[in-house]
Amino acid sequence: MTQTDIREQGVTLAMTGASGAQYGLRLLECLLAAERPVYLLISDPARVVIGLETDENLPGRNRDAERYLSERYHTTEGQLQICGNSEWTAAVASGSGAPRRMVVCPCTTGTLGSLAAGTSNNLIERAADVVMKERGQLILVPREMPLSTLHLENMLRLSRAGVVIMPPSPGFYNRPSRVEELVDFVVARILDHLGVAQDLMPRWGHG
């Protein structure tokens, strides 16, 4: 796959330390199954949350984690790349190499605030800043409630800059009976926005 293919078809997926690791991991699985190249950015707090909320036991070293997830999801060579949060030479840190689509899922309100302020203190923030400045597609999945005035103001500022704010609020009209169905509802909506085909959940009126 060429660099142009990666820019146009690839997705940067960042997981931060908010609750909701299941959303990020399920989204990763679906993107890889759809044969999309993925740059995966996992913050240290996100690793802690993954351990608390799931049975997933990711290796501590990024290369080991990359190998583990690649084998688990049967990826093609080079389809998944995991970058450290201080890996400033990663492709996602530059507008000339980063995919035009990025999702932060789940997204802490701290990350939200940093993005609204335009700071780039780590690779996740820099990657998101790159997507915004290049007029790409950035989706944030903030998992927090209740929301303070500052949270709402930050969301409004980012929305005005073209960012999609997508809190993980599953619908219940499909009568879910399992937690996995609630997760899939949110992931399906993210995939729809990314233009990635999915059969996790029928669209309203097509079911």
Secondary structure, 3 states (H helix, E strand, C coil): CCHHHHHHHCEEEEECCCCCHHHHHHHHHHHHHCCCCEEEEECHHHHHHHHHHCCCCCCCCHHHHHHHHHHHCCCCCCCEEEECCCCCCCHHHCCCCCCCEEEEEEECHHHHHHHHHCCCCCHHHHHHHHHHHCCCEEEEEECCCCCCHHHHHHHHHHHHCCCEECCCCCCCCCCCCCHHHHHHHHHHHHHHHHCCCCCCCCCCCCC
